[in-house]
């Protein structure tokens, strides 16, 4: 029987950034985002880390999407996510800052457009 080990890798505190709601207003209120490192594990040939994300909702938003920017600049697009919290799995590329960006979208809008 194979034993499963939980990998504890150094992941710097996660930075959180909010983006405005593109179709509702040019000066939409900020989205407050909090991120907790949920640990890392082996997944096939790579290591992935779990990010537990919570964020404030924007009045009038129809949906939300998320992306993570790794320390090496790679962007992982997670597409639509549920509010007010979600779990994101991202490839581990090394210690550093993993930036979570949450986008609010007006009803009928999406990251790919109408």
C-alpha positions in Angstrom: 0.0 0.0 0.0 1.4 3.4 -0.9 1.4 6.1 1.7 0.3 9.6 0.9 2.4 12.4 2.2 1.4 16.0 2.3 4.1 18.2 0.9 4.8 21.3 2.9 6.6 23.7 0.6 7.5 27.3 1.2 4.9 29.5 -0.4 5.2 33.1 0.5 2.1 34.9 1.8 -0.3 35.2 -1.0 -1.1 38.7 -2.4 -4.6 39.5 -3.3 -5.7 41.9 -6.0 -9.2 42.8 -7.1 -10.3 44.0 -10.5 -13.2 46.3 -11.4 -16.4 45.0 -13.0 -15.8 45.8 -16.7 -19.4 46.3 -17.8 -21.0 48.0 -14.8 -18.9 51.0 -14.1 -15.5 52.4 -14.7 -15.1 53.2 -11.0 -16.5 49.9 -9.5 -15.8 49.4 -5.8 -12.8 47.2 -4.9 -13.1 43.5 -4.2 -11.6 42.6 -0.9 -9.8 39.3 -1.2 -8.2 37.0 1.4 -6.2 33.9 0.6 -4.9 31.1 2.8 -2.4 28.5 1.8 -4.1 25.1 2.0 -0.9 23.1 1.5 0.7 21.3 -1.5 0.7 17.8 -2.8 1.9 15.6 -5.6 -0.5 15.4 -8.6 0.9 13.1 -11.2 4.3 14.5 -12.3 3.8 18.0 -10.8 3.2 19.6 -7.4 0.1 21.6 -6.9 -0.9 23.9 -4.1 -4.4 24.6 -2.8 -5.4 28.2 -2.3 -8.5 28.9 -0.2 -9.9 32.2 -1.4 -12.6 34.4 0.1 -13.8 37.7 -1.4 -16.4 40.4 -1.1 -19.2 40.5 -3.5 -19.9 43.5 -5.8 -23.5 44.7 -5.9 -24.9 44.0 -9.4 -22.3 41.4 -10.4 -23.6 38.5 -12.3 -20.5 36.3 -12.0 -16.9 36.1 -10.9 -13.7 34.7 -12.4 -10.3 34.1 -11.0 -6.7 33.8 -12.1 -3.4 33.2 -10.3 -0.1 34.7 -11.2 2.9 32.6 -10.1 6.3 34.0 -9.1 7.7 33.1 -12.5 4.9 35.2 -14.2 2.9 32.2 -15.4 -0.9 32.8 -15.3 -3.4 30.1 -14.4 -6.9 31.0 -15.5 -9.5 29.4 -13.4 -12.5 30.8 -15.2 -15.8 31.2 -13.4 -15.8 30.8 -9.6 -18.5 30.8 -7.0 -18.9 33.7 -4.6 -18.0 34.4 -1.8 -15.3 31.8 -1.7 -13.5 29.2 -3.8 -10.6 26.8 -3.8 -8.0 27.1 -6.5 -5.3 24.5 -7.3 -2.2 25.9 -8.9 1.0 24.4 -10.1 3.9 25.0 -7.7 6.8 26.7 -9.5 8.9 27.6 -6.5 8.8 29.8 -3.4 7.5 33.3 -3.9 4.4 35.4 -4.3 1.3 33.8 -5.9 -1.1 36.6 -6.8 -4.8 35.9 -6.9 -7.0 38.2 -9.0 -10.7 38.1 -8.8 -12.8 39.7 -11.5 -16.5 40.7 -11.2 -18.6 40.6 -14.3 -21.9 42.2 -15.1 -24.9 40.0 -15.8 -24.6 38.5 -19.3 -20.9 39.2 -19.4 -18.0 36.8 -19.0 -14.2 36.8 -19.4 -14.6 35.6 -23.0 -17.3 38.3 -23.8 -21.0 37.9 -24.4 
